[in-house]
Amino acid sequence: MGLFILLGTVVLTAFLAPYFLVLLKRASRQPPEVDGDGRIVLGLTMGLMVLGICSAAFCLSLLWLTVVLVLDSAPWDSGTAIVPVFGSLLFIITGWALYGMFCISLRFGTDGILYRRLFGRHLVPWDEVEQVVDHPVLGTYLRTASGRLYLSKYRTGFQQLLAELRSRGVKGAERRSLVRPI
């Protein structure tokens, strides 16, 4: 019975994975949304939403594993003692990724960039945008006079933002690493 379930899962995954990849690729090429004020919205692609849902499930499973191990009355050995430490570290890293996906939003228009964080919105005029940085660890962000604006190059509308930044002569906007690979 177990072999049948395993083979069924492999076959189902082999048939469904290409279908979902085509859907994700097609969804990432959708034109960006324009809000009521005429600003272009950097929106989540289907791939980022799926990644966010999987990250949230992973985050919750790490939290559940840590709670189960903490409540376990058996003495801890060297193998299980390290799980809450690494689990909490992975929880923080995954939580930061979830924050970036669902709590940060960016819209841009003729007056500048409207950036929303967890607590409040900030309008950054175009003349305050100094540089586009694509860091391998910190990710992609805009260096401005008022701080860093983190964003993802995998959102819809990013290429339009990049074109706007290039037209305004912002340093770093011409880098090839900013072009979305998909």
C-alpha positions as CSV (number, residue, x, y, z in Angstrom):
1,M,0.0,0.0,0.0
2,G,2.8,2.4,0.9
3,L,4.6,1.7,-2.4
4,F,1.3,2.5,-4.3
5,I,0.9,5.8,-2.5
6,L,4.6,6.7,-3.2
7,L,4.3,5.9,-6.9
8,G,1.0,7.7,-7.1
9,T,2.6,10.8,-5.6
10,V,5.5,10.7,-7.9
11,V,3.4,10.2,-11.0
12,L,0.9,13.0,-9.9
13,T,3.8,15.3,-9.3
14,A,5.5,14.5,-12.6
15,F,2.3,15.4,-14.4
16,L,1.2,18.4,-12.4
17,A,4.6,20.2,-11.9
18,P,5.0,21.2,-15.6
19,Y,1.4,22.4,-15.6
20,F,1.9,24.6,-12.5
21,L,5.3,25.9,-13.9
22,V,3.6,27.1,-17.1
23,L,0.8,28.7,-15.0
24,L,3.4,30.5,-12.8
25,K,5.4,31.7,-15.8
26,R,2.3,33.0,-17.5
27,A,1.1,34.8,-14.4
28,S,4.5,36.5,-13.9
29,R,4.2,38.1,-17.3
30,Q,0.8,39.8,-16.5
31,P,0.8,43.6,-16.9
32,P,1.1,45.5,-13.6
33,E,-2.0,46.8,-11.9
34,V,-2.7,50.6,-11.9
35,D,-4.4,52.0,-8.7
36,G,-7.0,54.7,-8.6
37,D,-4.4,57.5,-8.3
38,G,-2.6,56.3,-11.5
39,R,0.3,54.7,-9.7
40,I,1.7,51.4,-11.0
41,V,1.6,48.7,-8.3
42,L,4.4,46.2,-7.8
43,G,2.2,43.2,-7.2
44,L,2.8,39.6,-6.1
45,T,3.1,37.1,-8.9
46,M,1.6,33.7,-8.5
47,G,5.1,32.2,-7.9
48,L,5.6,34.6,-5.0
49,M,2.2,33.7,-3.6
50,V,3.0,30.0,-3.8
51,L,6.4,30.6,-2.2
52,G,4.8,32.7,0.5
53,I,2.2,30.0,1.3
54,C,4.9,27.3,1.4
55,S,7.1,29.5,3.6
56,A,4.2,30.1,6.0
57,A,3.6,26.4,6.2
58,F,7.3,25.7,6.8
59,C,7.4,28.5,9.4
60,L,4.3,27.0,11.3
61,S,5.8,23.5,11.1
62,L,9.0,24.8,12.7
63,L,7.1,26.5,15.4
64,W,5.0,23.3,16.0
65,L,8.1,21.1,16.1
66,T,9.8,23.5,18.6
67,V,6.7,23.5,20.9
68,V,6.4,19.7,20.7
69,L,10.1,19.3,21.7
70,V,9.9,21.8,24.5
71,L,6.8,20.1,26.0
72,D,8.4,16.6,25.7
73,S,9.1,15.3,29.1
74,A,12.0,13.0,27.9
75,P,15.5,14.2,28.6
76,W,17.1,16.1,25.8
77,D,20.0,14.6,24.0
78,S,22.5,16.3,21.7
79,G,20.4,15.5,18.6
80,T,17.1,17.1,19.8
81,A,18.6,20.0,21.7
82,I,19.8,21.7,18.6
83,V,16.5,21.6,16.8
84,P,14.8,24.5,18.7
85,V,18.0,26.6,18.1
86,F,18.0,26.0,14.3
87,G,14.3,26.0,14.2
88,S,14.0,29.4,15.7
89,L,16.7,30.7,13.4
90,L,14.9,29.4,10.4
91,F,11.7,30.7,11.8
92,I,13.2,34.2,11.9
93,I,14.7,34.0,8.4
94,T,11.4,32.6,6.9
95,G,9.4,35.3,8.9
96,W,11.6,38.0,7.3
97,A,10.8,36.6,3.9
98,L,7.1,36.5,4.7
99,Y,7.3,40.1,5.9
100,G,8.9,41.2,2.6
101,M,6.2,39.4,0.6
102,F,3.1,40.4,2.4
103,C,3.8,43.5,4.5
104,I,5.8,45.6,2.1
105,S,4.2,47.2,-0.9
106,L,5.4,49.7,-3.4
107,R,3.6,51.9,-5.9
108,F,5.1,54.6,-8.2
109,G,3.8,57.4,-10.2
110,T,4.7,60.9,-11.4
111,D,5.2,62.3,-7.9
112,G,7.5,59.5,-6.7
113,I,7.4,56.1,-4.9
114,L,4.7,55.3,-2.3
115,Y,6.2,52.7,0.0
116,R,4.2,50.8,2.6
117,R,5.8,49.1,5.5
118,L,4.2,47.3,8.4
119,F,3.6,50.7,10.2
120,G,2.7,53.5,7.8
121,R,3.2,54.7,4.3
122,H,6.0,57.0,3.0
123,L,6.1,59.0,-0.2
124,V,9.7,59.2,-1.6
125,P,10.1,61.9,-4.3
126,W,12.1,60.8,-7.4
127,D,14.9,63.2,-6.6
128,E,15.6,61.4,-3.3
129,V,16.2,58.0,-5.0
130,E,20.0,57.7,-5.1
131,Q,20.8,54.1,-6.2
132,V,19.4,50.7,-7.0
133,V,21.3,48.0,-5.2
134,D,21.1,44.2,-6.0
135,H,22.9,42.6,-3.0
136,P,23.3,38.8,-3.0
137,V,22.4,38.6,0.7
138,L,20.2,41.6,1.4
139,G,18.3,41.4,-1.8
140,T,17.2,44.3,-4.0
141,Y,16.6,47.7,-2.5
142,L,16.5,51.3,-3.4
143,R,18.9,53.6,-1.5
144,T,17.2,56.9,-0.8
145,A,17.8,60.0,1.2
146,S,15.3,58.6,3.8
147,G,16.7,55.0,4.0
148,R,16.4,51.7,2.2
149,L,13.3,50.6,0.3
150,Y,13.4,46.8,0.0
151,L,11.6,45.3,-3.0
152,S,11.5,42.1,-5.0
153,K,12.5,41.9,-8.7
154,Y,10.1,39.0,-9.0
155,R,7.0,41.2,-8.6
156,T,4.8,42.4,-11.5
157,G,5.6,46.0,-12.4
158,F,9.3,45.8,-11.4
159,Q,10.5,46.1,-14.9
160,Q,8.4,49.2,-15.4
161,L,9.9,50.6,-12.2
162,L,13.3,49.8,-13.5
163,A,12.6,51.6,-16.8
164,E,11.4,54.6,-14.9
165,L,14.5,54.6,-12.8
166,R,16.7,54.3,-15.9
167,S,14.9,57.3,-17.5
168,R,15.6,59.4,-14.4
169,G,19.3,58.4,-14.4
170,V,19.3,56.6,-11.1
171,K,22.6,54.9,-10.5
172,G,22.5,51.0,-10.7
173,A,19.3,50.8,-12.6
174,E,21.1,49.7,-15.8
175,R,22.6,46.5,-14.2
176,R,21.8,43.3,-16.0
177,S,21.3,41.3,-12.8
178,L,18.1,43.3,-12.2
179,V,16.4,41.9,-15.3
180,R,14.0,39.1,-14.1
181,P,15.2,35.7,-15.3
182,I,11.7,34.3,-15.9
